[in-house]
Amino acid sequence: MPSALPDGEPVPTDGALPPAALADAGARTFGVYLHVPFCRVRCGYCDFNTYTATELGGGASQASYADTALAELDLAARVLTAAPRPASTVFVGGGTPTLLPAGDLVRLLDGVRERFGLEPDAEVTTEANPDSVTPESLAALRAGGFTRVSFGVQSAVPHVLAVLERTHDPERVPSVVRWAREAGLDVSLDLIYGTPGESLDDLRTSLDAALACEPDHVSAYALVVEPGTKLAGQVRRGLVPAPDDDDEAAKYELVDEVLTAAGYSWYEVSNWARGPEHACRHNLAYWRGGDWWGVGPGAHSHVGGVRWWNVKHPAAYAQRLAAGESPAHAREVLDAGDRHVEDVLLRSRLAEGIELAAVTGPGRAAVPQLLADGLVRPVGTGFARVALTRRGRLLADTVVRALLAD
């Protein structure tokens, strides 16, 4: 089941933000995340805030979800009225967003457009499972303003998909990519490596299958056994082995080698693109400290150093909005120290690197040793920035701890 929400300070019932959070808002990017919390089945490794039809009680339904989410967009527009900005990115995630009719997803995008406006070159993405789209639904999404689709492929090997409890047929993937291309959508494919029982040859098979589709973008994530999931219980009972750190490191190196050889460049530790124009701008805004409003049960938001998160259950979420109240569960206001830590933590994951001016005290003194150890390298001219090497990407937590030393 989904993990528990953190505690924090109370959020006003009208969702109002401190005035300081809206100061200089025009200097920051603004994006909208739309969470669709529905799945046909719950995969055993997943701890995202998602629900199958049998897990939902009264007050929550797929049929009424778009109207409920539009009510939160109304709230967002009221809260941000003092700092109006068009959205430069919209990302619909889940769950499986494409379990909703394409018309509902377009209505949600129209809701963003009507309340905030969209930048002329806005990036608009939806996640999808290969078995949850048709040529017609993808064409309808493109006609409605979507520009990008991210398919959750995870693996092309049936026995690996079985361990992950993924239900799609891997042979369907080339077809859905072709349909997306014909509709005029950019395509990203998501992979998972390190699944118990997956060999290096299995992973190479998945990479080869993904590259045969010629996607614009590939994300590859190491499997994490999250507490409370079915997979965690299987590992605890000895039914499947836990992922091995050395095995996952070897697989990450294989992913990077294969994708680099195929002409893809990494721009964030787990993400590769065919060119800078195909990088996920929505996620880059997260890593660069931009503003975003997260719509939906369990969705997180960040505006001007204030972060908040919504109640998790779709029924509780709908009830709050029906009563004219913010669905936020709690929030935290980040102080300068918190924001510095997050800035170093997130920006250091990017290929563009981190400015040495953002690293102070003992952290700055640690840079020569990080260079000597082959964990970072200079970027650009004048030695103003450093970025992770491939070895550094495998030890990114070690690098961050060194840069944040005090």
Buried (B, 14 or more C-beta within 10 A) or exposed (E): BBBEBEEBEEBEEEBEBEEEBBEEBEEBBBBBBBBBBBBEEBBBBBBBBBBEEEBBEEBBBBEEBBEBBBBBBEBBBEBBEEBEBEBBBBBBBBBBBBBBBBEBBBBBBBBBBEBBEBBEEBBBBBBBBBBBBEBEBBBBBBEBBBBBBBBBBBBBBEEBBEBBBBBBEBEBBBBBBEBBBEBEBBBBBBBBBBBBEBEEEBBBBBBEBBBEBEBBBBBBBBBBBBEEBBBBBBBEEEEBEBBEEEBBBBBBBBBBEBBEEBEBBBBBBBBBBBEEEBBBBBBBBBBBBBBBBBBBBBBBBBBBBBBBBBBBBBBBBBBBBEEEBBBBBBBBBBEEEEEBBBBBBBBBBBBBBBBBEBBBEEBBEBBEEBBEBEBBBBBEEEEEBBBBBBBBBBBBEEBBEBBBBE
